[in-house]
Amino acid sequence: MKLYDTQSRGLKEVNVEKEEVRMYCCGPTVYRDAHVGNLRTFLLSDLIARIVRLNGSQPRLIQNITDVGHMSEDFINDDKMLSQAKLEKVDPFEIARKYEQRFHTDLAALNVQPATAYPRASESIEMMLSLISRLIDAGFAYVGSDSSVYFSAEKFKSYGAISGNKLDALKPGHRYEYTEDGAKRFHADWALWKAAGDRTEMVWDSPWGKGFPGWHIECSAMSMKLLDGHVDIHVGGIDLRFPHHENERAQSNALINKEAVDLWVHGEHLLFEGKKMSKSSGNVVLLSDVIARGIDPLALRLCFLENKYRSQMDLTWNAIEAANETLKRWRTKMGHWSTDDSISIDPEIEQAFNADVDTPRVVMRLREIEKDDSHNKAAVFRYADQVLALDLNRPIEERVLTPEMKTLLEDRALARNEKRWADSDALRVELENLGLSIKDTPEGQIWS
């Protein structure tokens, strides 16, 4: 099994001969619903974990829940958790629990298997304080003039190995890390612990006074503690490569004086109908939007599978609807192909899974097998579905027309023959309200 490692910029072998593969995936900041772009990244960790299982090993996957909120050093004006709590007029932890639950609901709808643990930042403060104290003792961190604790970037000599950003080229004013109060020794240093100042919510006691953790320390603390000091595979979106993963690597490596992560795996950006998803563009799509259209949420999963995780993807409603039709067709055929639960390994599919999660090749292979009578089709589809997780064995629900539906369909067919278009349209509305989808063809109306 091989994966593309962002740090070495090449494919690296994953040791699936051992009993357990330790994985960490950066989780959601739970101040809003995860959009489909976020879900694409969370799906990536699920795919890797499933392929690890397919190879006979067991993944131990940790995915953090960021419920402390800040993702920049504008802690007062840009704390996403506190801002949303103020907007909804509730306690910030109520916001966190609400959106955390909705995150798990979305993952379940996409057939993402639960992680081994979902540690919350707010419940891991002691873990972070311990790590910060050790970094201070090792000379990698210091207390600034504002009583906040900062990591000394210049002390970590290989900074930039993941992103290619070098300290001497980083300009003051980077939006994640810069403050103008002179508390830092170097402009690229970042906060491990921020003094509370006038802030009264979501603050904790520490050896340096009341405050709250910086963004990056969370993942170092959780991954090092819960994965016994080493991560085999670290997964996240490409937007986290810098500064988050760069800073996380510095913190973790500084503690153990060696690489804490073997493989850094990053999923690329998702566009929606040609544009970056944003509130200002009005094109932020949630999984609930997909379901509201009557589309199986696993159609979204199939859309993601048809695109390489390391390639930027342009998602469209047409693509989601087409994937939904493919799912219906495959499930219908599975019912005709076989009635047993046998599984047959296809070497090409196995090779594609192990070649850097090449799910587009797997989907193409299934389309080939679908048309080829030389295979035990259902058995091969079941083998692939151990990773694809599209519920291909799910039987299609057959719905019987009620007498009322039959009468309305007959009335509408007569109205169309007599060119009473207004009556035809009114009857269509009645039928759709009863749950039918109507299409008119040259041969007459069809329904589903």
C-alpha positions, 0 to 999 in steps of 0.5 A, a space after each residue: 500500500 502506497 500513499 503520496 507524502 506531501 513532505 517528501 513529495 513522493 509515494 511512500 510505503 505504508 506498513 500494513 504487515 503490522 497489527 495496527 496503523 496509527 492515523 490522525 485526521 484533523 477534524 471540524 471546528 464545530 461552530 457551523 455545519 461541515 460543507 461538502 468540501 469539508 466532508 471530502 477530506 473526512 471521507 479521505 481518512 475513511 477510505 485510507 482506513 478501509 484500505 488498511 483493513 482490506 490489507 489485514 491491518 487495523 487502523 487506530 484513527 483519532 479525529 479531533 473536535 475543535 470546540 475552542 474556536 479560534 483559528 487565527 491570532 485575532 482571538 478577540 474579533 475572530 473567535 468563530 465559536 464565540 461569534 456564532 454563540 453570540 449570533 444564536 444567543 446561546 452558550 458557546 458549548 451549546 453551539 459546539 455540541 449541536 454542530 458536533 452532533 450534526 457532524 457525526 450525523 453527516 458522517 454516518 449518512 456518508 457511510 464514514 466509519 467512526 474513528 477510534 476516538 473523537 477527543 474534544 479540545 475543550 476536554 484536552 486542556 491538561 494534555 496541551 498544558 503538559 506539552 507546552 511546559 515540556 516545550 518551554 523546558 526544552 527551550 523551544 517556547 517562551 513566555 512573551 511580554 503579554 503573558 502568552 506562551 509562544 513557540 520559537 520558530 527560529 529554534 526549529 531548523 527544518 521549518 518549512 519541510 512540508 509547505 516549502 515556506 522558509 522562515 526568512 521568506 515569511 513576511 510579517 503580517 501573515 493572517 494566521 500568526 501576526 500580532 503588532 503588540 511586540 510580545 513575540 521575539 520573532 514575527 513568525 512565532 505562534 501562540 501555544 497559550 494565549 493570555 485571557 486578557 478581558 476574555 471571560 468565556 472559554 478560558 482555563 487556568 494555567 501556570 501562566 495565568 488564565 487563558 486558552 490554547 492556540 490553534 496548532 497545539 491541539 493536534 500535537 497534544 492529541 496525536 502524540 498522547 493518543 497515538 503513543 508518540 507516533 503517527 503513521 498517517 496524518 490526514 487533512 485538507 490542503 489548506 491546512 498544510 501551512 501554517 497548521 501542519 507546518 507548526 504542528 510538525 515543529 511542535 511534535 518533532 521538537 519534543 521527541 527530536 525526530 519525525 513524529 509523522 511518517 506520512 502527511 496526506 492532503 486532500 485537494 480543494 473542492 469547487 462547486 459549479 466552477 467557484 470556490 464555496 463561500 457565503 458571499 458567493 451563495 454556493 455553500 452546499 451542505 449534505 442536508 441540501 443533497 438529501 433535501 433534493 431526494 438524492 441518496 447521500 451516497 451519490 455524493 460519496 460516489 462523486 468524490 470517488 470518481 475524482 482523485 483526492 489529490 486533484 482539485 474537483 469541480 462538483 456540480 448538481 448534474 454530477 450528483 444526480 448522475 451518480 444517484 442514477 448510477 447507484 440505482 442502476 448498480 443496486 438493481 443489477 446486483 439484485 439480478 446478478 446474485 442472491 448470495 454474499 460471496 466476495 471475489 478479489 479483482 487484482 486490478 481493483 486491489 492494485 488501484 486501492 493500494 496505488 495511492 487510493 486510486 478510486 477513479 480507476 476502481 469505478 472505471 473498472 466496475 463500469 467495465 465489469 458491469 458490461 462484461 459477462 466473464 465475471 462473477 459481477 456481484 462478487 467483484 462489486 461486493 469486494 470493491 464496496 468494502 472500501 467504496 461503501 456505496 451500499 451496493 447490496 441494498 435492495 431497491 425499494 419497490 413501491 406499488 401504485 395506489 388506486 388514487 395514483 393509477 386513476 390520476 395517471 390515467 386521467 393525465 394520459 387522457 388529458 395529454 391525448 386531448 391536448 388539455 395541457 392545463 389539466 395535464 399540468 394540474 394532475 402532474 402537481 397532484 401526482 408529485 405531491 403523492 411522491 411520484 416523479 413524472 416524465 413525458 416522452 414521445 412514447 407517453 408519460 413515465 413515472 418513478 
